């Protein structure tokens, strides 16, 4: 009898790949919603001074934005003080765009949770069927596939970031509300491109801090199983 049937290997691969997606999305969430990280980034790039706000006021604004994306407040009708005058933080177009952004984040949370549930079920099936050993090789194979996919995406981003940025928004948004103006829209100024790059780097570092130990452990266990 085959101790590692094809179905078990395929199931293990799928479970490993879905786990990596779940892990990556979780690391992204932990980065974006890390208030301390965001505050340091805003200070690093001098955002508050550039838009006529105090660091404390900008931190409060960002906190309210994150609460909105977390579903903890219903809108972003917020008043702020800029250049010594009280004004609305966002214009109508920015508010409407943030409705779409919130929906995208909410959808991402649901997807992550659904994939986590599927991953748990697949792993449970393997254990019930006493086929847990293929998990090691499946995770190694899934890791290789995942890294190749991320590598291709990274290449496309670095090759032509602007084109990829535009294509991303065309895919995930059904309108042109995301086409904002640096000269008039506060939203564009408090989410600079450099901040987005730092978010990506920190997400990758956090992901690697969990993934690499798991990869090493899987490689060791897989080698022992082969012997």
C-alpha positions in Angstrom: 0.0 0.0 0.0 1.3 3.5 -0.9 1.9 5.3 2.3 1.8 8.7 0.5 -0.9 8.5 -2.1 -1.2 11.2 -4.8 -4.3 12.7 -3.3 -2.5 13.2 0.0 0.5 14.9 -1.7 -1.9 17.2 -3.7 -3.9 18.0 -0.5 -0.7 18.8 1.4 0.5 21.1 -1.4 -2.8 23.0 -1.5 -2.9 23.2 2.3 0.7 24.6 2.3 0.0 27.1 -0.4 -3.2 28.4 1.2 -1.4 28.6 4.5 1.2 30.9 3.0 -1.4 33.1 1.5 -3.1 33.4 4.9 0.2 34.1 6.6 1.1 36.8 4.1 -2.3 38.5 4.4 -2.0 38.4 8.2 1.5 39.9 8.1 0.1 42.7 5.9 -2.7 43.3 8.3 -0.4 43.4 11.3 1.8 46.0 9.5 -0.9 48.3 8.2 -2.8 48.4 11.5 0.3 48.9 13.6 -0.2 52.4 15.0 3.3 52.7 16.2 4.8 51.8 12.9 2.5 54.2 11.0 3.3 57.0 13.4 7.1 56.5 12.9 6.6 56.4 9.2 4.7 59.7 9.1 7.4 61.3 11.3 10.2 59.8 9.1 8.8 61.4 6.0 7.8 64.7 7.6 4.2 64.3 6.4 2.6 66.3 9.2 4.8 69.4 8.6 4.3 69.1 4.8 0.4 69.1 5.1 0.2 71.8 7.8 -0.7 69.5 10.7 0.9 68.6 14.0 2.3 65.1 14.5 -0.3 64.4 17.2 -3.2 65.5 15.0 -2.0 63.4 12.1 -1.7 60.3 14.4 -5.3 60.9 15.5 -6.4 61.2 11.9 -4.6 58.0 10.9 -6.1 56.2 13.9 -9.6 57.1 12.8 -8.8 55.9 9.3 -7.6 52.6 10.6 -10.7 52.3 12.8 -12.8 52.8 9.6 -10.9 50.1 7.7 -11.3 47.8 10.7 -15.1 48.4 10.7 -15.0 50.3 14.0 -16.5 53.5 12.7 -19.1 54.2 10.1 -17.6 57.1 8.1 -14.7 59.4 7.7 -16.4 62.7 8.1 -13.6 64.1 10.2 -12.6 67.7 11.0 -8.9 68.5 11.3 -6.8 71.6 11.8 -4.5 72.4 8.9 -2.3 75.5 8.8 -4.2 76.8 11.8 -7.7 76.5 10.4 -10.3 73.8 11.0 -11.5 72.1 7.9 -12.9 68.8 6.6 -10.2 66.2 6.3 -11.5 64.7 3.1 -13.5 65.9 0.1 -16.4 63.9 -1.3 -14.3 62.0 -3.9 -11.9 60.9 -1.2 -14.7 59.7 1.0 -16.3 57.7 -1.8 -12.9 56.2 -2.7 -12.4 55.2 1.0 -15.7 53.4 0.9 -14.3 51.2 -1.9 -11.0 50.8 0.0 -12.9 49.7 3.1 -14.8 47.1 1.0 -11.6 45.8 -0.4 -10.1 45.4 3.1 -13.2 43.8 4.4 -13.2 41.4 1.4 -9.5 40.6 2.1 -10.3 39.8 5.8 -13.1 37.5 4.7 -10.9 35.8 2.1 -8.1 35.3 4.6 -10.5 33.8 7.2 -12.1 31.5 4.6 -8.7 30.3 3.4 -7.6 29.7 7.0 -10.7 27.6 7.5 -10.1 25.5 4.3 -6.5 25.1 5.3 -7.5 23.8 8.7 -10.0 21.3 7.1 -7.4 20.0 4.7 -4.8 19.4 7.4 -7.5 17.8 9.6 -8.3 15.4 6.7 -4.7 14.4 6.3 -4.4 13.7 10.0 -7.7 11.7 10.1 -6.5 9.6 7.2 -3.1 9.2 8.8 -1.4 11.0 6.0 0.2 13.9 7.8 3.7 13.0 6.6 3.1 14.5 3.1 2.6 17.9 4.8 6.4 18.4 5.0 7.0 17.9 1.3 3.8 19.7 0.4 4.9 22.8 2.4 8.3 22.7 0.7 6.8 22.5 -2.7 4.2 25.1 -1.9 6.9 27.4 -0.6 8.8 27.1 -3.9 5.7 27.8 -6.0 4.8 30.8 -3.7 8.2 32.3 -3.9 8.3 32.0 -7.7 4.9 33.7 -7.9 5.9 36.5 -5.6 9.2 36.9 -7.5 7.3 37.4 -10.8 5.0 39.9 -9.2 8.0 41.8 -7.7 9.7 41.9 -11.1 6.6 43.3 -12.7 6.3 46.0 -10.0 9.9 47.0 -10.1 10.0 46.9 -13.9 7.1 49.4 -14.4 5.6 50.3 -11.0 3.3 53.0 -12.4 1.7 50.7 -15.0 1.3 48.0 -12.4 -0.2 50.4 -9.9 -2.7 51.6 -12.5 -3.6 48.1 -13.5 -4.1 47.1 -9.9 -6.6 49.8 -9.4 -8.4 49.1 -12.6 -8.8 45.4 -11.5 -10.0 46.1 -8.0 -12.0 49.3 -8.4 -14.9 49.7 -10.8 -14.6 53.6 -11.0 -12.1 56.3 -11.3 -12.4 57.6 -7.8 -8.9 56.4 -7.0 -7.5 59.0 -9.5 -6.8 61.7 -6.8 -4.7 64.9 -7.0 -1.7 65.5 -4.8 -2.3 69.3 -5.1 -5.8 69.2 -3.5 -6.5 65.8 -1.9 -5.2 65.1 1.6 -5.5 61.4 1.1 -2.8 61.3 -1.5 -0.4 63.3 0.8 -0.8 61.1 3.9 -0.2 57.9 2.0 3.0 58.6 0.1 4.5 56.1 -2.3 7.5 55.7 0.0 5.2 54.7 2.9 3.6 52.0 0.7 7.0 50.7 -0.1 7.9 50.5 3.6 4.7 48.6 4.3 5.6 46.1 1.6 9.1 45.6 3.0 8.0 45.3 6.6 5.3 42.8 5.5 7.9 40.7 3.8 10.2 40.8 6.8 7.5 39.7 9.2 6.4 37.0 6.8 10.0 35.7 6.4 10.4 35.7 10.2 7.7 33.1 10.5 8.1 31.3 7.1 11.8 30.6 7.2 11.8 28.6 10.6 8.8 26.6 9.3 10.6 26.0 6.0 13.7 24.8 7.8 11.7 22.5 10.2 9.8 21.1 7.2 13.1 20.4 5.3 14.6 18.6 8.3 11.5 16.5 8.9 11.1 15.7 5.2 14.8 14.6 5.1 14.2 12.3 8.1 11.1 10.9 6.5 13.0 10.1 3.3 15.7 8.3 5.2 
